């Protein structure tokens, strides 16, 4: 998170740490119900629908470096069975823990840039800004890890028929008569020979009749 990003305290996924203070060891517990942001989950596979309720339970703990946030998110996720393509609904429980660091500041609370700091390391860190932190990136990562990469409607879902696409769970006895392609070729050849013999016979019959007439 960029240090100069401005967080909006009205955002339901932005939390205030002012009450917690910067006393190491101090703790605060919070519960909040928020609307799921867009694309919360594994896009195109399974996820929490936008606007669906997400129940959050958080524990904020003040440490020397910042605020350690431990929590759980609960919601109902929806997707599609990868085997039979039927709708799937499942209960999501995502646990997470993340450190939100205090930016270095002078006695007036102004951020001091560190010329020797590693920019790549800063990109991986999450910061507290003006006593606020944004939980959304942590929530997104936790939800993706908690969801199945290949959701199924049931563990033993047989899927779809590879020949006609019928849902096999609806008809356990569904099958197609298998034909050995080698025999199929011979049957085709035999059929061609039979048709040829019939044509010869039909062509010969008129000649025989003519001789008989003579």
Buried (B, 14 or more C-beta within 10 A) or exposed (E): BEEEEEBEEEBBBBBBBEEBEBEEEBEBEBEBEBBBBEEBBBEEBBBBBEEBEBEBBBBBBBBEEBBBBBBBBBBBBBBBBBBBEBEBEBEBEBEBEBBBBBBEEEEEEEBEEEEEEEEEEBEEBBBBBEBBBBBBEBBBEBBBEBBBEEBBBEEEBBBBBEEEEBBBBEEEEBEEEEEEEEEEEEEEEEEEEEEEEEEEEEEEEEEEEEEEEE
